[in-house]
Amino acid sequence: MTAQQTRKWTKESIQDLLNRNDLAVERAILRIYERQTWDEQESYSTRIENGKGFTGADAGFFSSLATQIQCGTPGHALTRKQRAKARKGIGKYWRQLLEVIDDQTKTN
């Protein structure tokens, strides 16, 4: 078993990781972006209220960061200002991140 499989993730542990780890912020943005539908990814918006992906208010900002991260160097794709703003907002997606972790644990 890996450390990820044995660790009990909580809202607090996920938010703590996001507060201290730049790579975790970028990976979290990408994981939530992947939960957007294809047309939501293309339009940088939220069209379906399904509890997955970014909220309508966040979709434009976080989708633009996701595409920037996909083209950049892991852990260094965002500017300091972008990362600070992203860090403030991405923590509210902890439930979806917990679902992603649980899904990854089940497939491993």
Gaussian input, Z-matrix of N, CA and C with variables (Angstrom, degrees):
# hf/3-21g

backbone

0 1
 N
 C     1     B1
 C     2     B2     1     A1
 N     3     B3     2     A2     1     D1
 C     4     B4     3     A3     2     D2
 C     5     B5     4     A4     3     D3
 N     6     B6     5     A5     4     D4
 C     7     B7     6     A6     5     D5
 C     8     B8     7     A7     6     D6
 N     9     B9     8     A8     7     D7
 C    10    B10     9     A9     8     D8
 C    11    B11    10    A10     9     D9
 N    12    B12    11    A11    10    D10
 C    13    B13    12    A12    11    D11
 C    14    B14    13    A13    12    D12
 N    15    B15    14    A14    13    D13
 C    16    B16    15    A15    14    D14
 C    17    B17    16    A16    15    D15
 N    18    B18    17    A17    16    D16
 C    19    B19    18    A18    17    D17
 C    20    B20    19    A19    18    D18
 N    21    B21    20    A20    19    D19
 C    22    B22    21    A21    20    D20
 C    23    B23    22    A22    21    D21
 N    24    B24    23    A23    22    D22
 C    25    B25    24    A24    23    D23
 C    26    B26    25    A25    24    D24
 N    27    B27    26    A26    25    D25
 C    28    B28    27    A27    26    D26
 C    29    B29    28    A28    27    D27
 N    30    B30    29    A29    28    D28
 C    31    B31    30    A30    29    D29
 C    32    B32    31    A31    30    D30
 N    33    B33    32    A32    31    D31
 C    34    B34    33    A33    32    D32
 C    35    B35    34    A34    33    D33
 N    36    B36    35    A35    34    D34
 C    37    B37    36    A36    35    D35
 C    38    B38    37    A37    36    D36
 N    39    B39    38    A38    37    D37
 C    40    B40    39    A39    38    D38
 C    41    B41    40    A40    39    D39
 N    42    B42    41    A41    40    D40
 C    43    B43    42    A42    41    D41
 C    44    B44    43    A43    42    D42
 N    45    B45    44    A44    43    D43
 C    46    B46    45    A45    44    D44
 C    47    B47    46    A46    45    D45
 N    48    B48    47    A47    46    D46
 C    49    B49    48    A48    47    D47
 C    50    B50    49    A49    48    D48
 N    51    B51    50    A50    49    D49
 C    52    B52    51    A51    50    D50
 C    53    B53    52    A52    51    D51
 N    54    B54    53    A53    52    D52
 C    55    B55    54    A54    53    D53
 C    56    B56    55    A55    54    D54
 N    57    B57    56    A56    55    D55
 C    58    B58    57    A57    56    D56
 C    59    B59    58    A58    57    D57
 N    60    B60    59    A59    58    D58
 C    61    B61    60    A60    59    D59
 C    62    B62    61    A61    60    D60
 N    63    B63    62    A62    61    D61
 C    64    B64    63    A63    62    D62
 C    65    B65    64    A64    63    D63
 N    66    B66    65    A65    64    D64
 C    67    B67    66    A66    65    D65
 C    68    B68    67    A67    66    D66
 N    69    B69    68    A68    67    D67
 C    70    B70    69    A69    68    D68
 C    71    B71    70    A70    69    D69
 N    72    B72    71    A71    70    D70
 C    73    B73    72    A72    71    D71
 C    74    B74    73    A73    72    D72
 N    75    B75    74    A74    73    D73
 C    76    B76    75    A75    74    D74
 C    77    B77    76    A76    75    D75
 N    78    B78    77    A77    76    D76
 C    79    B79    78    A78    77    D77
 C    80    B80    79    A79    78    D78
 N    81    B81    80    A80    79    D79
 C    82    B82    81    A81    80    D80
 C    83    B83    82    A82    81    D81
 N    84    B84    83    A83    82    D82
 C    85    B85    84    A84    83    D83
 C    86    B86    85    A85    84    D84
 N    87    B87    86    A86    85    D85
 C    88    B88    87    A87    86    D86
 C    89    B89    88    A88    87    D87
 N    90    B90    89    A89    88    D88
 C    91    B91    90    A90    89    D89
 C    92    B92    91    A91    90    D90
 N    93    B93    92    A92    91    D91
 C    94    B94    93    A93    92    D92
 C    95    B95    94    A94    93    D93
 N    96    B96    95    A95    94    D94
 C    97    B97    96    A96    95    D95
 C    98    B98    97    A97    96    D96
 N    99    B99    98    A98    97    D97
 C   100   B100    99    A99    98    D98
 C   101   B101   100   A100    99    D99
 N   102   B102   101   A101   100   D100
 C   103   B103   102   A102   101   D101
 C   104   B104   103   A103   102   D102
 N   105   B105   104   A104   103   D103
 C   106   B106   105   A105   104   D104
 C   107   B107   106   A106   105   D105
 N   108   B108   107   A107   106   D106
 C   109   B109   108   A108   107   D107
 C   110   B110   109   A109   108   D108
 N   111   B111   110   A110   109   D109
 C   112   B112   111   A111   110   D110
 C   113   B113   112   A112   111   D111
 N   114   B114   113   A113   112   D112
 C   115   B115   114   A114   113   D113
 C   116   B116   115   A115   114   D114
 N   117   B117   116   A116   115   D115
 C   118   B118   117   A117   116   D116
 C   119   B119   118   A118   117   D117
 N   120   B120   119   A119   118   D118
 C   121   B121   120   A120   119   D119
 C   122   B122   121   A121   120   D120
 N   123   B123   122   A122   121   D121
 C   124   B124   123   A123   122   D122
 C   125   B125   124   A124   123   D123
 N   126   B126   125   A125   124   D124
 C   127   B127   126   A126   125   D125
 C   128   B128   127   A127   126   D126
 N   129   B129   128   A128   127   D127
 C   130   B130   129   A129   128   D128
 C   131   B131   130   A130   129   D129
 N   132   B132   131   A131   130   D130
 C   133   B133   132   A132   131   D131
 C   134   B134   133   A133   132   D132
 N   135   B135   134   A134   133   D133
 C   136   B136   135   A135   134   D134
 C   137   B137   136   A136   135   D135
 N   138   B138   137   A137   136   D136
 C   139   B139   138   A138   137   D137
 C   140   B140   139   A139   138   D138
 N   141   B141   140   A140   139   D139
 C   142   B142   141   A141   140   D140
 C   143   B143   142   A142   141   D141
 N   144   B144   143   A143   142   D142
 C   145   B145   144   A144   143   D143
 C   146   B146   145   A145   144   D144
 N   147   B147   146   A146   145   D145
 C   148   B148   147   A147   146   D146
 C   149   B149   148   A148   147   D147
 N   150   B150   149   A149   148   D148
 C   151   B151   150   A150   149   D149
 C   152   B152   151   A151   150   D150
 N   153   B153   152   A152   151   D151
 C   154   B154   153   A153   152   D152
 C   155   B155   154   A154   153   D153
 N   156   B156   155   A155   154   D154
 C   157   B157   156   A156   155   D155
 C   158   B158   157   A157   156   D156
 N   159   B159   158   A158   157   D157
 C   160   B160   159   A159   158   D158
 C   161   B161   160   A160   159   D159
 N   162   B162   161   A161   160   D160
 C   163   B163   162   A162   161   D161
 C   164   B164   163   A163   162   D162
 N   165   B165   164   A164   163   D163
 C   166   B166   165   A165   164   D164
 C   167   B167   166   A166   165   D165
 N   168   B168   167   A167   166   D166
 C   169   B169   168   A168   167   D167
 C   170   B170   169   A169   168   D168
 N   171   B171   170   A170   169   D169
 C   172   B172   171   A171   170   D170
 C   173   B173   172   A172   171   D171
 N   174   B174   173   A173   172   D172
 C   175   B175   174   A174   173   D173
 C   176   B176   175   A175   174   D174
 N   177   B177   176   A176   175   D175
 C   178   B178   177   A177   176   D176
 C   179   B179   178   A178   177   D177
 N   180   B180   179   A179   178   D178
 C   181   B181   180   A180   179   D179
 C   182   B182   181   A181   180   D180
 N   183   B183   182   A182   181   D181
 C   184   B184   183   A183   182   D182
 C   185   B185   184   A184   183   D183
 N   186   B186   185   A185   184   D184
 C   187   B187   186   A186   185   D185
 C   188   B188   187   A187   186   D186
 N   189   B189   188   A188   187   D187
 C   190   B190   189   A189   188   D188
 C   191   B191   190   A190   189   D189
 N   192   B192   191   A191   190   D190
 C   193   B193   192   A192   191   D191
 C   194   B194   193   A193   192   D192
 N   195   B195   194   A194   193   D193
 C   196   B196   195   A195   194   D194
 C   197   B197   196   A196   195   D195
 N   198   B198   197   A197   196   D196
 C   199   B199   198   A198   197   D197
 C   200   B200   199   A199   198   D198
 N   201   B201   200   A200   199   D199
 C   202   B202   201   A201   200   D200
 C   203   B203   202   A202   201   D201
 N   204   B204   203   A203   202   D202
 C   205   B205   204   A204   203   D203
 C   206   B206   205   A205   204   D204
 N   207   B207   206   A206   205   D205
 C   208   B208   207   A207   206   D206
 C   209   B209   208   A208   207   D207
 N   210   B210   209   A209   208   D208
 C   211   B211   210   A210   209   D209
 C   212   B212   211   A211   210   D210
 N   213   B213   212   A212   211   D211
 C   214   B214   213   A213   212   D212
 C   215   B215   214   A214   213   D213
 N   216   B216   215   A215   214   D214
 C   217   B217   216   A216   215   D215
 C   218   B218   217   A217   216   D216
 N   219   B219   218   A218   217   D217
 C   220   B220   219   A219   218   D218
 C   221   B221   220   A220   219   D219
 N   222   B222   221   A221   220   D220
 C   223   B223   222   A222   221   D221
 C   224   B224   223   A223   222   D222
 N   225   B225   224   A224   223   D223
 C   226   B226   225   A225   224   D224
 C   227   B227   226   A226   225   D225
 N   228   B228   227   A227   226   D226
 C   229   B229   228   A228   227   D227
 C   230   B230   229   A229   228   D228
 N   231   B231   230   A230   229   D229
 C   232   B232   231   A231   230   D230
 C   233   B233   232   A232   231   D231
 N   234   B234   233   A233   232   D232
 C   235   B235   234   A234   233   D233
 C   236   B236   235   A235   234   D234
 N   237   B237   236   A236   235   D235
 C   238   B238   237   A237   236   D236
 C   239   B239   238   A238   237   D237
 N   240   B240   239   A239   238   D238
 C   241   B241   240   A240   239   D239
 C   242   B242   241   A241   240   D240
 N   243   B243   242   A242   241   D241
 C   244   B244   243   A243   242   D242
 C   245   B245   244   A244   243   D243
 N   246   B246   245   A245   244   D244
 C   247   B247   246   A246   245   D245
 C   248   B248   247   A247   246   D246
 N   249   B249   248   A248   247   D247
 C   250   B250   249   A249   248   D248
 C   251   B251   250   A250   249   D249
 N   252   B252   251   A251   250   D250
 C   253   B253   252   A252   251   D251
 C   254   B254   253   A253   252   D252
 N   255   B255   254   A254   253   D253
 C   256   B256   255   A255   254   D254
 C   257   B257   256   A256   255   D255
 N   258   B258   257   A257   256   D256
 C   259   B259   258   A258   257   D257
 C   260   B260   259   A259   258   D258
 N   261   B261   260   A260   259   D259
 C   262   B262   261   A261   260   D260
 C   263   B263   262   A262   261   D261
 N   264   B264   263   A263   262   D262
 C   265   B265   264   A264   263   D263
 C   266   B266   265   A265   264   D264
 N   267   B267   266   A266   265   D265
 C   268   B268   267   A267   266   D266
 C   269   B269   268   A268   267   D267
 N   270   B270   269   A269   268   D268
 C   271   B271   270   A270   269   D269
 C   272   B272   271   A271   270   D270
 N   273   B273   272   A272   271   D271
 C   274   B274   273   A273   272   D272
 C   275   B275   274   A274   273   D273
 N   276   B276   275   A275   274   D274
 C   277   B277   276   A276   275   D275
 C   278   B278   277   A277   276   D276
 N   279   B279   278   A278   277   D277
 C   280   B280   279   A279   278   D278
 C   281   B281   280   A280   279   D279
 N   282   B282   281   A281   280   D280
 C   283   B283   282   A282   281   D281
 C   284   B284   283   A283   282   D282
 N   285   B285   284   A284   283   D283
 C   286   B286   285   A285   284   D284
 C   287   B287   286   A286   285   D285
 N   288   B288   287   A287   286   D286
 C   289   B289   288   A288   287   D287
 C   290   B290   289   A289   288   D288
 N   291   B291   290   A290   289   D289
 C   292   B292   291   A291   290   D290
 C   293   B293   292   A292   291   D291
 N   294   B294   293   A293   292   D292
 C   295   B295   294   A294   293   D293
 C   296   B296   295   A295   294   D294
 N   297   B297   296   A296   295   D295
 C   298   B298   297   A297   296   D296
 C   299   B299   298   A298   297   D297
 N   300   B300   299   A299   298   D298
 C   301   B301   300   A300   299   D299
 C   302   B302   301   A301   300   D300
 N   303   B303   302   A302   301   D301
 C   304   B304   303   A303   302   D302
 C   305   B305   304   A304   303   D303
 N   306   B306   305   A305   304   D304
 C   307   B307   306   A306   305   D305
 C   308   B308   307   A307   306   D306
 N   309   B309   308   A308   307   D307
 C   310   B310   309   A309   308   D308
 C   311   B311   310   A310   309   D309
 N   312   B312   311   A311   310   D310
 C   313   B313   312   A312   311   D311
 C   314   B314   313   A313   312   D312
 N   315   B315   314   A314   313   D313
 C   316   B316   315   A315   314   D314
 C   317   B317   316   A316   315   D315
 N   318   B318   317   A317   316   D316
 C   319   B319   318   A318   317   D317
 C   320   B320   319   A319   318   D318
 N   321   B321   320   A320   319   D319
 C   322   B322   321   A321   320   D320
 C   323   B323   322   A322   321   D321

   B1=1.4532
   B2=1.5218
   B3=1.3234
   B4=1.4503
   B5=1.5206
   B6=1.3292
   B7=1.4659
   B8=1.5166
   B9=1.3488
   B10=1.4638
   B11=1.5220
   B12=1.3271
   B13=1.4540
   B14=1.5234
   B15=1.3229
   B16=1.4525
   B17=1.5181
   B18=1.2975
   B19=1.4601
   B20=1.5185
   B21=1.3091
   B22=1.4668
   B23=1.5253
   B24=1.3244
   B25=1.4567
   B26=1.5211
   B27=1.3108
   B28=1.4598
   B29=1.5213
   B30=1.3143
   B31=1.4665
   B32=1.5273
   B33=1.3096
   B34=1.4642
   B35=1.5276
   B36=1.3345
   B37=1.4705
   B38=1.5308
   B39=1.3209
   B40=1.4689
   B41=1.5219
   B42=1.3314
   B43=1.4615
   B44=1.5244
   B45=1.3278
   B46=1.4650
   B47=1.5280
   B48=1.3192
   B49=1.4642
   B50=1.5298
   B51=1.3238
   B52=1.4653
   B53=1.5272
   B54=1.3161
   B55=1.4662
   B56=1.5195
   B57=1.3333
   B58=1.4583
   B59=1.5280
   B60=1.3231
   B61=1.4649
   B62=1.5313
   B63=1.3213
   B64=1.4661
   B65=1.5277
   B66=1.3295
   B67=1.4568
   B68=1.5301
   B69=1.3279
   B70=1.4693
   B71=1.5222
   B72=1.3172
   B73=1.4664
   B74=1.5282
   B75=1.3160
   B76=1.4612
   B77=1.5275
   B78=1.3136
   B79=1.4671
   B80=1.5287
   B81=1.3216
   B82=1.4685
   B83=1.5268
   B84=1.3173
   B85=1.4641
   B86=1.5219
   B87=1.3243
   B88=1.4620
   B89=1.5234
   B90=1.3272
   B91=1.4698
   B92=1.5299
   B93=1.3296
   B94=1.4722
   B95=1.5294
   B96=1.3223
   B97=1.4597
   B98=1.5242
   B99=1.3187
   B100=1.4681
   B101=1.5251
   B102=1.3095
   B103=1.4651
   B104=1.5322
   B105=1.3301
   B106=1.4541
   B107=1.5353
   B108=1.3144
   B109=1.4604
   B110=1.5363
   B111=1.3290
   B112=1.4556
   B113=1.5350
   B114=1.3309
   B115=1.4650
   B116=1.5245
   B117=1.3240
   B118=1.4681
   B119=1.5277
   B120=1.3169
   B121=1.4649
   B122=1.5257
   B123=1.3119
   B124=1.4695
   B125=1.5262
   B126=1.3231
   B127=1.4655
   B128=1.5304
   B129=1.3446
   B130=1.4674
   B131=1.5226
   B132=1.3237
   B133=1.4640
   B134=1.5211
   B135=1.3165
   B136=1.4608
   B137=1.5140
   B138=1.3143
   B139=1.4634
   B140=1.5132
   B141=1.3207
   B142=1.4575
   B143=1.5201
   B144=1.3071
   B145=1.4615
   B146=1.5203
   B147=1.3388
   B148=1.4613
   B149=1.5234
   B150=1.3174
   B151=1.4550
   B152=1.5166
   B153=1.3349
   B154=1.4548
   B155=1.5184
   B156=1.3079
   B157=1.4530
   B158=1.5167
   B159=1.3021
   B160=1.4601
   B161=1.5204
   B162=1.3177
   B163=1.4594
   B164=1.5260
   B165=1.3149
   B166=1.4587
   B167=1.5145
   B168=1.3293
   B169=1.4599
   B170=1.5237
   B171=1.3223
   B172=1.4662
   B173=1.5292
   B174=1.3122
   B175=1.4667
   B176=1.5259
   B177=1.2970
   B178=1.4643
   B179=1.5181
   B180=1.3191
   B181=1.4661
   B182=1.5269
   B183=1.3304
   B184=1.4611
   B185=1.5359
   B186=1.3221
   B187=1.4675
   B188=1.5222
   B189=1.3274
   B190=1.4690
   B191=1.5305
   B192=1.3344
   B193=1.4589
   B194=1.5237
   B195=1.3322
   B196=1.4701
   B197=1.5207
   B198=1.3195
   B199=1.4636
   B200=1.5316
   B201=1.3168
   B202=1.4687
   B203=1.5293
   B204=1.3185
   B205=1.4667
   B206=1.5234
   B207=1.3199
   B208=1.4650
   B209=1.5212
   B210=1.3206
   B211=1.4711
   B212=1.5248
   B213=1.3289
   B214=1.4616
   B215=1.5147
   B216=1.3168
   B217=1.4555
   B218=1.5218
   B219=1.3316
   B220=1.4682
   B221=1.5328
   B222=1.3311
   B223=1.4538
   B224=1.5130
   B225=1.3433
   B226=1.4674
   B227=1.5269
   B228=1.3087
   B229=1.4633
   B230=1.5230
   B231=1.3179
   B232=1.4613
   B233=1.5208
   B234=1.3159
   B235=1.4580
   B236=1.5327
   B237=1.2877
   B238=1.4702
   B239=1.5320
   B240=1.3180
   B241=1.4683
   B242=1.5371
   B243=1.3243
   B244=1.4668
   B245=1.5265
   B246=1.3268
   B247=1.4533
   B248=1.5276
   B249=1.3151
   B250=1.4661
   B251=1.5333
   B252=1.3168
   B253=1.4625
   B254=1.5348
   B255=1.3101
   B256=1.4684
   B257=1.5209
   B258=1.3120
   B259=1.4651
   B260=1.5298
   B261=1.3257
   B262=1.4733
   B263=1.5216
   B264=1.3266
   B265=1.4540
   B266=1.5144
   B267=1.3357
   B268=1.4635
   B269=1.5279
   B270=1.2990
   B271=1.4630
   B272=1.5156
   B273=1.3233
   B274=1.4608
   B275=1.5264
   B276=1.3196
   B277=1.4593
   B278=1.5289
   B279=1.3175
   B280=1.4599
   B281=1.5291
   B282=1.3317
   B283=1.4773
   B284=1.5279
   B285=1.3210
   B286=1.4646
   B287=1.5269
   B288=1.3157
   B289=1.4606
   B290=1.5228
   B291=1.3161
   B292=1.4600
   B293=1.5243
   B294=1.3304
   B295=1.4672
   B296=1.5296
   B297=1.3329
   B298=1.4594
   B299=1.5313
   B300=1.3189
   B301=1.4593
   B302=1.5244
   B303=1.3245
   B304=1.4591
   B305=1.5285
   B306=1.3327
   B307=1.4718
   B308=1.5288
   B309=1.3349
   B310=1.4596
   B311=1.5228
   B312=1.3188
   B313=1.4631
   B314=1.5225
   B315=1.3246
   B316=1.4633
   B317=1.5196
   B318=1.3377
   B319=1.4609
   B320=1.5207
   B321=1.3069
   B322=1.4882
   B323=1.4870
   A1=110.22
   A2=115.19
   A3=119.69
   A4=109.48
   A5=115.65
   A6=120.25
   A7=110.96
   A8=116.45
   A9=119.64
   A10=110.91
   A11=117.35
   A12=120.58
   A13=112.01
   A14=117.86
   A15=120.64
   A16=113.01
   A17=118.14
   A18=122.11
   A19=110.10
   A20=116.46
   A21=122.26
   A22=107.79
   A23=115.94
   A24=120.97
   A25=109.99
   A26=115.90
   A27=123.84
   A28=108.48
   A29=115.67
   A30=120.72
   A31=109.33
   A32=116.17
   A33=121.32
   A34=111.93
   A35=117.42
   A36=118.79
   A37=111.56
   A38=116.36
   A39=119.58
   A40=110.07
   A41=117.07
   A42=120.02
   A43=111.70
   A44=117.44
   A45=120.80
   A46=110.42
   A47=116.95
   A48=120.83
   A49=110.56
   A50=116.69
   A51=120.66
   A52=111.51
   A53=117.54
   A54=121.31
   A55=113.66
   A56=117.24
   A57=118.86
   A58=115.13
   A59=118.06
   A60=119.47
   A61=110.43
   A62=116.11
   A63=121.63
   A64=112.32
   A65=116.67
   A66=120.04
   A67=110.93
   A68=116.84
   A69=120.62
   A70=110.83
   A71=117.73
   A72=121.45
   A73=109.58
   A74=116.42
   A75=120.09
   A76=111.39
   A77=116.95
   A78=119.92
   A79=111.06
   A80=116.96
   A81=120.24
   A82=110.70
   A83=116.84
   A84=120.59
   A85=110.19
   A86=116.70
   A87=120.28
   A88=112.10
   A89=117.59
   A90=119.85
   A91=111.19
   A92=117.80
   A93=120.02
   A94=109.48
   A95=117.69
   A96=122.13
   A97=110.75
   A98=117.01
   A99=121.21
   A100=112.01
   A101=117.32
   A102=121.54
   A103=111.97
   A104=116.96
   A105=120.73
   A106=108.05
   A107=117.24
   A108=119.12
   A109=108.37
   A110=115.69
   A111=120.24
   A112=111.23
   A113=117.12
   A114=118.87
   A115=111.79
   A116=117.68
   A117=120.01
   A118=110.01
   A119=116.69
   A120=119.78
   A121=110.53
   A122=116.56
   A123=120.98
   A124=112.57
   A125=116.87
   A126=120.63
   A127=113.77
   A128=116.75
   A129=121.20
   A130=110.73
   A131=116.10
   A132=120.76
   A133=109.64
   A134=115.20
   A135=121.46
   A136=106.97
   A137=116.30
   A138=120.94
   A139=112.51
   A140=116.50
   A141=120.98
   A142=108.53
   A143=116.93
   A144=121.78
   A145=108.14
   A146=116.15
   A147=121.04
   A148=113.17
   A149=117.26
   A150=120.35
   A151=113.88
   A152=116.08
   A153=120.47
   A154=109.48
   A155=115.28
   A156=119.50
   A157=111.59
   A158=115.44
   A159=121.95
   A160=111.61
   A161=115.68
   A162=120.17
   A163=108.41
   A164=116.01
   A165=120.22
   A166=112.51
   A167=116.66
   A168=120.92
   A169=112.47
   A170=117.20
   A171=121.57
   A172=114.34
   A173=117.37
   A174=120.98
   A175=113.16
   A176=118.63
   A177=121.05
   A178=112.43
   A179=115.85
   A180=121.05
   A181=111.35
   A182=116.65
   A183=119.39
   A184=112.60
   A185=117.72
   A186=119.50
   A187=110.76
   A188=116.68
   A189=119.20
   A190=110.46
   A191=116.91
   A192=119.51
   A193=110.89
   A194=116.46
   A195=120.20
   A196=111.01
   A197=117.70
   A198=119.41
   A199=110.63
   A200=116.86
   A201=120.91
   A202=110.18
   A203=117.12
   A204=121.72
   A205=110.27
   A206=117.24
   A207=121.27
   A208=111.96
   A209=116.78
   A210=121.06
   A211=112.95
   A212=117.61
   A213=120.79
   A214=114.10
   A215=114.37
   A216=122.86
   A217=108.93
   A218=119.10
   A219=121.15
   A220=112.55
   A221=114.50
   A222=120.64
   A223=114.62
   A224=116.58
   A225=120.51
   A226=112.64
   A227=117.76
   A228=121.05
   A229=112.94
   A230=116.94
   A231=120.94
   A232=111.01
   A233=115.27
   A234=119.06
   A235=108.44
   A236=116.45
   A237=121.01
   A238=110.59
   A239=116.42
   A240=120.96
   A241=111.08
   A242=116.98
   A243=120.65
   A244=110.65
   A245=115.89
   A246=120.40
   A247=110.95
   A248=116.89
   A249=120.67
   A250=110.51
   A251=116.44
   A252=120.27
   A253=110.59
   A254=116.54
   A255=120.65
   A256=110.71
   A257=116.73
   A258=121.74
   A259=110.58
   A260=116.75
   A261=120.37
   A262=111.92
   A263=118.19
   A264=120.89
   A265=116.63
   A266=117.36
   A267=118.99
   A268=112.56
   A269=118.28
   A270=121.00
   A271=114.17
   A272=117.19
   A273=119.02
   A274=112.49
   A275=117.15
   A276=121.70
   A277=112.16
   A278=117.47
   A279=121.90
   A280=112.34
   A281=118.43
   A282=119.69
   A283=111.08
   A284=115.85
   A285=118.95
   A286=110.67
   A287=117.08
   A288=120.11
   A289=110.41
   A290=116.85
   A291=120.60
   A292=110.71
   A293=117.28
   A294=121.09
   A295=110.74
   A296=116.81
   A297=120.90
   A298=109.85
   A299=116.86
   A300=121.11
   A301=110.40
   A302=116.28
   A303=120.15
   A304=110.99
   A305=116.90
   A306=120.51
   A307=111.01
   A308=117.37
   A309=120.84
   A310=111.11
   A311=116.78
   A312=121.42
   A313=110.34
   A314=116.90
   A315=121.25
   A316=112.73
   A317=117.14
   A318=120.44
   A319=112.79
   A320=117.55
   A321=120.50
   A322=111.54
   D1=141.76
   D2=177.66
   D3=-87.01
   D4=167.43
   D5=178.57
   D6=-61.57
   D7=-35.69
   D8=-179.82
   D9=-65.42
   D10=-35.87
   D11=-178.84
   D12=-72.09
   D13=-30.27
   D14=-177.72
   D15=-92.25
   D16=-18.23
   D17=-178.94
   D18=-75.83
   D19=137.60
   D20=176.06
   D21=-93.90
   D22=106.94
   D23=-179.55
   D24=-82.56
   D25=140.92
   D26=178.39
   D27=-134.15
   D28=171.81
   D29=175.11
   D30=-54.07
   D31=-47.36
   D32=-176.22
   D33=-65.68
   D34=-41.86
   D35=-178.17
   D36=-70.02
   D37=-35.91
   D38=177.07
   D39=-66.82
   D40=-47.52
   D41=-179.50
   D42=-65.41
   D43=-35.42
   D44=176.75
   D45=-63.46
   D46=-45.11
   D47=178.09
   D48=-59.35
   D49=-44.76
   D50=179.87
   D51=-64.06
   D52=-33.00
   D53=-179.26
   D54=-73.14
   D55=-20.05
   D56=-175.06
   D57=-119.93
   D58=-4.20
   D59=-172.78
   D60=-130.88
   D61=113.57
   D62=-178.29
   D63=-62.85
   D64=-42.24
   D65=-179.98
   D66=-63.96
   D67=-36.96
   D68=178.35
   D69=-63.31
   D70=-37.63
   D71=177.51
   D72=-61.78
   D73=-47.87
   D74=-179.49
   D75=-64.18
   D76=-43.23
   D77=179.64
   D78=-65.16
   D79=-37.63
   D80=178.25
   D81=-63.79
   D82=-43.32
   D83=177.54
   D84=-58.61
   D85=-45.39
   D86=-179.81
   D87=-64.91
   D88=-40.92
   D89=-179.36
   D90=-65.22
   D91=-40.21
   D92=178.55
   D93=-70.58
   D94=-39.68
   D95=177.36
   D96=-58.77
   D97=-40.35
   D98=179.09
   D99=-63.04
   D100=-22.48
   D101=179.69
   D102=-83.22
   D103=-11.96
   D104=173.92
   D105=-68.49
   D106=151.30
   D107=173.75
   D108=-70.70
   D109=164.25
   D110=-178.58
   D111=-58.05
   D112=-45.16
   D113=-178.65
   D114=-69.23
   D115=-29.15
   D116=175.13
   D117=-69.01
   D118=-39.57
   D119=176.94
   D120=-63.06
   D121=-42.82
   D122=-178.96
   D123=-66.16
   D124=-35.60
   D125=-175.07
   D126=-97.81
   D127=-2.11
   D128=-177.54
   D129=55.02
   D130=41.80
   D131=-178.03
   D132=-143.35
   D133=174.57
   D134=173.90
   D135=-115.25
   D136=124.04
   D137=-177.65
   D138=-114.31
   D139=-23.57
   D140=-177.73
   D141=-120.00
   D142=125.35
   D143=176.87
   D144=-86.04
   D145=87.32
   D146=-176.26
   D147=-122.28
   D148=7.36
   D149=179.73
   D150=74.88
   D151=11.46
   D152=178.91
   D153=-125.10
   D154=142.86
   D155=-179.13
   D156=84.69
   D157=-166.11
   D158=-176.63
   D159=-81.10
   D160=154.01
   D161=172.80
   D162=-71.21
   D163=164.11
   D164=179.14
   D165=-57.27
   D166=-37.95
   D167=-179.05
   D168=-69.00
   D169=-28.87
   D170=-175.91
   D171=-98.78
   D172=-15.71
   D173=-169.17
   D174=-57.50
   D175=-45.74
   D176=-178.03
   D177=-62.00
   D178=-50.73
   D179=-178.07
   D180=-63.47
   D181=-54.01
   D182=-175.44
   D183=-69.61
   D184=-32.91
   D185=176.83
   D186=-65.51
   D187=-39.62
   D188=178.06
   D189=-65.45
   D190=-38.23
   D191=176.81
   D192=-65.59
   D193=-40.61
   D194=-179.61
   D195=-59.47
   D196=-44.17
   D197=179.91
   D198=-67.61
   D199=-34.61
   D200=176.66
   D201=-66.46
   D202=-42.12
   D203=179.33
   D204=-63.62
   D205=-41.03
   D206=-179.61
   D207=-60.43
   D208=-27.50
   D209=-178.26
   D210=-97.59
   D211=-6.68
   D212=-173.57
   D213=-104.69
   D214=-170.91
   D215=178.11
   D216=-87.55
   D217=126.01
   D218=-178.50
   D219=-52.39
   D220=129.95
   D221=-179.75
   D222=85.35
   D223=-9.72
   D224=-176.61
   D225=-136.71
   D226=14.38
   D227=-174.16
   D228=-76.11
   D229=-22.41
   D230=-176.61
   D231=-103.96
   D232=152.68
   D233=172.80
   D234=-74.05
   D235=164.89
   D236=179.07
   D237=-59.08
   D238=-40.92
   D239=-179.84
   D240=-66.83
   D241=-43.74
   D242=177.98
   D243=-62.37
   D244=-43.71
   D245=-178.59
   D246=-63.69
   D247=-40.79
   D248=179.86
   D249=-62.92
   D250=-44.33
   D251=179.04
   D252=-67.35
   D253=-41.39
   D254=179.00
   D255=-63.64
   D256=-42.70
   D257=-179.30
   D258=-59.53
   D259=-37.67
   D260=179.38
   D261=-66.68
   D262=-31.71
   D263=-173.74
   D264=-100.01
   D265=-26.98
   D266=-172.13
   D267=-73.01
   D268=-23.52
   D269=-178.86
   D270=-60.97
   D271=-24.86
   D272=-179.96
   D273=-71.03
   D274=-10.57
   D275=178.33
   D276=-93.99
   D277=19.96
   D278=-175.66
   D279=-57.22
   D280=-35.33
   D281=-179.79
   D282=-64.26
   D283=-43.74
   D284=178.26
   D285=-66.28
   D286=-37.76
   D287=178.10
   D288=-65.40
   D289=-37.09
   D290=175.74
   D291=-63.67
   D292=-38.80
   D293=176.01
   D294=-63.02
   D295=-41.32
   D296=178.45
   D297=-62.29
   D298=-45.58
   D299=178.66
   D300=-60.44
   D301=-45.89
   D302=-179.88
   D303=-61.97
   D304=-42.31
   D305=178.69
   D306=-62.89
   D307=-40.94
   D308=179.18
   D309=-66.62
   D310=-37.44
   D311=179.74
   D312=-65.53
   D313=-39.38
   D314=-179.78
   D315=-67.37
   D316=-32.74
   D317=-178.17
   D318=-84.25
   D319=-13.59
   D320=-179.02
   D321=-92.19

